[in-house]
């Protein structure tokens, strides 16, 4: 088990290595929800971590845009 962490866009995620499986996993908690990511290497793990963060940010921005449109209709 590793003490390494990933940081990206203000979020912090764990890094875990399973020696038997030779595989990396991690978790990040955002707004009370746990998101997991995985990879065969640290590079793949980081890419998956950043992809999750980017997806959540994009989804949140879409929601903000929809809220703004609803406010305009009132």
C-alpha positions as CSV (number, residue, x, y, z in Angstrom):
1,X,0.0,0.0,0.0
2,X,1.3,3.4,-1.0
3,X,1.3,6.7,0.8
4,X,1.2,8.6,-2.5
5,X,-1.7,10.8,-3.4
6,X,-2.9,12.5,-6.6
7,X,-4.0,16.2,-6.6
8,X,-5.8,17.8,-9.5
9,X,-8.1,20.8,-9.8
10,X,-8.3,21.0,-6.0
11,X,-9.3,17.4,-5.5
12,X,-7.2,14.8,-3.7
13,X,-7.3,11.1,-4.5
14,X,-5.6,8.0,-3.0
15,X,-3.2,5.7,-4.7
16,X,-3.1,2.0,-3.8
17,X,-1.0,-0.8,-5.3
18,X,-1.9,-4.4,-5.1
19,X,1.4,-6.4,-5.5
20,X,-0.3,-9.7,-6.1
21,X,-2.4,-8.3,-8.9
22,X,0.3,-5.8,-10.1
23,X,-2.5,-3.3,-10.4
24,X,-3.2,0.3,-9.1
25,X,-6.5,1.6,-7.8
26,X,-7.6,4.8,-6.0
27,X,-10.5,6.7,-4.7
28,X,-11.6,10.3,-4.5
29,X,-14.6,11.6,-2.6
30,X,-16.6,14.4,-4.1
31,X,-19.7,15.9,-2.6
32,X,-20.1,12.8,-0.4
33,X,-19.8,10.3,-3.3
34,X,-16.8,8.0,-3.7
35,X,-15.4,7.6,-7.2
36,X,-12.9,4.9,-8.0
37,X,-10.2,4.8,-10.7
38,X,-7.7,2.1,-11.8
39,X,-4.8,1.4,-14.0
40,X,-2.0,-1.0,-14.9
41,X,0.6,1.8,-14.2
42,X,0.8,5.0,-12.2
43,X,0.5,6.9,-15.4
44,X,-2.8,5.1,-16.3
45,X,-4.0,5.6,-12.8
46,X,-3.4,9.4,-13.0
47,X,-5.0,9.6,-16.4
48,X,-8.2,7.9,-15.0
49,X,-8.2,10.1,-11.9
50,X,-7.9,13.2,-14.0
51,X,-10.6,12.0,-16.4
52,X,-13.0,11.5,-13.6
53,X,-12.4,15.0,-12.2
54,X,-12.7,16.5,-15.7
55,X,-16.0,14.6,-16.2
56,X,-17.5,15.8,-12.9
57,X,-16.4,19.4,-13.5
58,X,-18.0,19.3,-17.0
59,X,-21.2,17.8,-15.6
60,X,-21.4,20.4,-12.9
61,X,-20.9,23.2,-15.5
62,X,-23.7,21.7,-17.6
63,X,-26.0,21.8,-14.6
64,X,-25.0,25.4,-13.9
65,X,-25.9,26.3,-17.5
66,X,-29.3,24.6,-17.2
67,X,-30.0,26.4,-13.9
68,X,-29.1,29.8,-15.6
69,X,-31.5,29.0,-18.5
70,X,-34.3,28.2,-16.1
71,X,-33.8,31.4,-14.2
72,X,-34.0,33.4,-17.5
73,X,-37.4,31.7,-18.2
74,X,-38.9,33.0,-15.0
